[in-house]
Amino acid sequence: MIFTKEQYIYKAFGLKIFSEIPLPELDQVITADGQADIWVRKADLTAQWAKERSAEDIVTVKENFIMFEIPGTAIFLIKNGNQIFISPVAGSCEDAIRLYVLGTCMGAILLQRKVLPLHGSVIAIEGKAYAIVGDSGAGKSTLAASLLKKGYKLLSDDIIPVSFSEENNPLVLPTYPQQKLWQESLNQFGVESSQYKAITERETKFTIPVADHFINEPMPLEAVFELVKSKNQETQLLRIENMKRFFTLFNHTFRNSFVRRSGLMEWHFAASAKLVNKVDLYQLSRPVSRFTAFELTDLLLNAVKKGEKVCE
């Protein structure tokens, strides 16, 4: 999209984003040529959603087209890998709208642009990117926060954009300098939550700015760590092998329910194949009975630095 005069445009996910709504979480850039990769604007989507919606599903997905409604907040439409339309409900919370724009909408945009969006956090360690993926509540952001306390840098939290160089080397694109942490994790780190803002509709989860611990440049992806909960009492690190690597990557693709319905299964398999040929995949398991972020940090760093043999 090209504009006729100098505009403020945001930079995140490796993209320039022009938006008609404020996105204060993102860094602003000034562009003299007026070009952007993504256009976010308001529109009345009520009539179109009435035609597109299905009684069986709250999301309509087609090739290069994803539309959904969050009752009481807005209707959203993502098209062609470069357009996000928002139809806000009168009086709706701007924080909630931004949460979906920077989450589900950007995840859909990345899929449409054939950038692999994994679900997790990424830490930069000695010039390389290490991804921590897992189900919601697995403790990905908490483990990442523990690594930040060791002096390492954050590239992304929640969505991990993975692109590939001409040589098929995977690169992680930085998103924006913010983490989301539960009250329990803040307590364990000795951080007072009153200085941070609660995420909309999640009163005990908070947005944590990390501008001083953020690196805003693409980095080569070296390894992926899947974090899982376990009934065992000890933490453990295992290598993920063979076809399990493909299942792991699909399971932890952000909004993976969009992949098949968007006609992207073949592309996703090809992208996964390129990834598993270049990076190591591990599984980190943690007991649910106690706080283990510091132990997991040591296990991960031992694997990164090859200081400890990984269980086979």
C-alpha positions in Angstrom: 0.0 0.0 0.0 1.4 3.4 -1.0 0.5 6.8 0.6 0.9 10.2 -0.9 2.7 11.9 2.0 5.1 11.1 4.8 3.4 9.0 7.4 4.1 7.3 10.7 4.2 3.6 10.2 4.8 0.9 12.8 7.5 -1.8 12.4 7.0 -5.3 13.8 7.0 -9.0 12.6 9.5 -8.0 9.9 6.9 -5.7 8.3 5.9 -2.1 8.0 2.4 -1.6 9.3 0.2 1.4 8.7 -2.8 1.5 11.1 -5.8 3.7 11.5 -5.9 2.7 15.2 -3.0 3.4 17.6 -0.7 0.5 18.3 1.5 1.8 21.1 3.2 -1.5 21.7 5.0 -1.2 18.4 7.9 0.9 17.4 7.1 3.8 15.0 9.2 4.6 11.9 9.0 7.5 9.6 9.0 6.6 5.9 9.7 9.1 3.2 8.4 6.9 0.4 5.0 6.3 2.1 5.2 2.5 1.6 3.8 -0.1 4.0 3.4 -3.9 3.9 0.2 -4.1 6.0 -2.7 -1.8 6.2 -5.0 -1.8 9.3 -8.1 0.2 8.9 -11.7 0.5 10.3 -14.7 -0.6 8.2 -18.3 -1.6 8.7 -18.2 -5.4 8.3 -21.7 -6.1 9.7 -23.4 -7.0 6.4 -20.5 -9.0 5.1 -20.2 -11.0 8.3 -23.9 -11.8 8.2 -23.3 -13.4 4.8 -20.0 -15.1 5.6 -20.6 -16.4 9.1 -21.4 -20.1 9.7 -23.8 -21.3 12.4 -21.3 -24.1 13.2 -18.2 -22.0 13.4 -17.3 -18.5 14.7 -14.5 -18.2 12.1 -14.8 -18.2 8.3 -11.6 -19.3 6.6 -10.9 -19.4 2.8 -7.9 -19.0 0.7 -6.4 -15.5 1.6 -9.5 -14.7 3.6 -10.2 -15.1 7.4 -13.1 -13.5 9.1 -14.2 -13.8 12.7 -16.2 -12.0 15.4 -15.4 -11.4 19.1 -18.8 -10.6 20.6 -18.8 -7.3 22.4 -15.4 -6.3 20.8 -15.3 -6.3 17.0 -15.5 -8.1 13.7 -12.2 -8.7 12.1 -11.3 -9.5 8.4 -7.8 -10.5 7.2 -7.2 -10.6 3.4 -4.5 -11.3 0.9 -1.6 -11.1 3.4 -1.7 -7.3 3.6 -5.0 -6.1 4.9 -6.7 -6.1 8.3 -10.2 -4.6 8.6 -11.8 -3.9 12.0 -15.4 -3.3 12.7 -15.5 -2.3 16.4 -18.6 -2.6 18.6 -19.7 0.7 20.0 -18.0 1.3 23.4 -15.7 -1.7 23.0 -12.3 -1.7 24.7 -9.4 -0.6 22.6 -7.0 -2.8 24.5 -9.1 -5.9 23.6 -9.1 -4.8 19.9 -5.3 -4.4 19.9 -4.9 -7.8 21.6 -6.6 -9.5 18.6 -5.0 -7.3 16.0 -1.5 -8.1 17.3 -2.4 -11.8 18.0 -4.9 -13.7 15.8 -4.9 -11.1 13.0 -1.1 -10.9 12.6 -0.9 -14.7 12.9 -3.3 -14.9 10.0 -1.4 -12.3 8.0 1.8 -14.3 8.4 0.2 -17.5 7.2 -1.2 -15.7 4.2 2.3 -14.3 3.5 3.7 -17.9 4.0 5.8 -16.9 7.0 5.7 -19.7 9.5 4.1 -18.5 12.8 5.0 -20.7 15.7 3.4 -20.2 19.1 5.9 -19.3 21.8 8.8 -17.0 22.8 12.3 -16.6 21.3 15.5 -15.7 23.1 18.7 -14.5 21.5 21.8 -16.2 22.8 25.2 -15.4 21.4 23.8 -14.2 18.1 21.4 -17.1 17.5 17.7 -17.5 18.1 16.2 -20.2 20.3 12.4 -20.8 20.3 10.4 -22.0 23.2 7.0 -23.4 22.0 4.2 -25.1 23.9 0.5 -25.1 24.7 -1.2 -22.2 26.4 -0.2 -22.2 30.1 2.9 -24.4 29.5 5.2 -21.6 30.9 6.8 -20.4 27.7 6.9 -16.7 28.7 8.0 -17.5 32.2 11.0 -19.5 31.0 11.8 -16.7 28.6 11.6 -14.2 31.5 14.1 -16.3 33.5 16.5 -16.2 30.5 16.1 -12.4 30.3 17.2 -12.2 33.9 20.4 -14.0 32.9 21.1 -11.1 30.5 19.8 -12.6 27.2 17.5 -10.7 24.8 14.0 -11.3 23.6 13.0 -11.4 19.9 9.4 -12.3 20.3 6.7 -13.4 22.7 3.4 -15.2 21.7 4.0 -15.3 17.9 7.3 -16.4 16.4 7.6 -15.4 12.7 10.0 -17.7 10.9 11.1 -17.0 7.4 13.8 -18.6 5.2 16.8 -17.2 3.4 17.6 -18.1 -0.2 19.7 -20.9 1.2 16.7 -22.2 3.2 18.2 -21.1 6.5 15.4 -20.3 9.0 15.4 -16.7 10.4 13.3 -15.4 13.3 11.9 -11.9 12.7 11.5 -9.7 15.8 8.0 -8.7 16.8 7.8 -6.1 19.6 9.3 -5.5 23.1 6.6 -6.9 25.4 6.0 -10.1 27.4 2.8 -11.4 29.0 3.2 -12.9 32.5 0.9 -14.4 35.1 0.8 -13.0 38.6 2.3 -16.3 39.9 5.3 -15.9 37.7 5.8 -12.2 38.8 5.6 -13.4 42.4 8.4 -15.9 41.8 10.6 -13.3 40.2 9.9 -10.9 43.1 8.2 -8.4 40.8 5.3 -6.2 42.0 2.4 -6.4 39.6 0.8 -3.1 40.5 3.3 -1.3 38.2 2.0 -3.2 35.2 -1.2 -3.2 33.2 -3.5 -6.3 33.3 -4.4 -7.8 30.0 -8.0 -7.3 29.0 -10.3 -10.0 30.4 -7.3 -11.6 32.2 -7.0 -9.8 35.5 -4.1 -11.9 36.8 -2.0 -11.7 33.6 0.0 -8.6 32.8 1.8 -6.9 29.9 5.5 -6.4 30.8 7.5 -3.9 28.6 11.0 -5.2 27.9 12.5 -2.6 25.7 15.9 -2.8 27.5 16.0 -6.6 26.9 14.8 -6.6 23.3 16.8 -7.1 20.1 15.2 -5.7 17.0 17.0 -7.6 14.2 16.4 -11.0 12.5 18.5 -13.9 13.8 19.2 -17.4 12.6 17.0 -20.0 14.3 19.3 -22.6 16.0 16.9 -24.8 17.9 13.3 -25.3 19.1 12.4 -26.3 22.6 8.9 -27.7 23.2 7.8 -27.0 26.9 5.4 -29.6 28.3 3.9 -30.3 31.7 4.6 -33.6 33.4 3.4 -35.5 36.5 7.0 -36.4 37.2 8.8 -34.6 39.9 11.9 -33.8 37.9 12.6 -31.6 34.9 13.9 -33.4 31.8 15.3 -32.7 28.4 14.8 -35.1 25.5 15.6 -34.8 21.8 12.7 -35.0 19.4 13.4 -37.2 16.4 11.9 -38.4 13.1 8.3 -37.6 12.2 7.6 -36.3 15.7 9.4 -33.2 14.7 6.7 -32.4 12.0 3.9 -33.1 14.5 5.5 -30.8 17.0 5.9 -28.0 14.6 2.3 -28.3 13.4 0.9 -28.6 16.9 2.7 -25.4 17.9 1.9 -23.4 14.8 0.0 -20.3 15.9 -3.7 -20.7 15.0 -3.0 -24.0 13.2 -6.7 -24.5 12.6 -6.4 -21.9 9.8 -3.7 -23.9 7.9 -5.8 -26.6 6.3 -8.8 -24.4 5.6 -6.6 -21.8 4.0 -5.2 -24.5 1.6 -1.8 -24.3 3.2 -1.1 -27.8 4.3 1.4 -28.5 1.5 3.2 -25.3 2.1 3.3 -25.9 5.9 4.8 -29.4 5.4 7.5 -28.0 3.0 8.3 -25.2 5.5 8.5 -27.7 8.3 10.8 -30.0 6.2 13.2 -27.0 5.6 13.1 -26.2 9.3 13.8 -29.8 10.7 16.7 -30.1 8.2 18.4 -27.1 9.8 17.6 -27.0 13.5 17.5 -29.3 16.5 14.2 -29.9 18.3 14.0 -30.8 22.0 11.3 -31.4 24.6 11.6 -29.8 28.0 9.2 -31.4 30.6 8.4 -29.7 33.9 6.5 -30.9 36.9 3.2 -29.1 37.6 3.7 -29.3 41.4 6.4 -26.6 41.7 8.1 -23.6 40.1 10.9 -24.8 37.8 11.8 -21.9 35.5 15.3 -21.6 36.9 16.0 -25.3 36.6 14.6 -25.3 33.0 16.8 -22.3 32.2 19.9 -24.3 33.2 18.8 -27.3 31.2 18.2 -25.2 28.1 21.5 -23.4 28.4 23.3 -26.7 28.9 21.8 -27.9 25.6 22.6 -24.6 23.9 26.2 -24.6 25.1 26.7 -28.4 24.6 27.7 -28.7 28.2 25.5 -31.6 29.0 24.5 -34.8 27.1 20.9 -34.7 26.0 18.8 -37.8 26.8 18.0 -40.0 23.8 
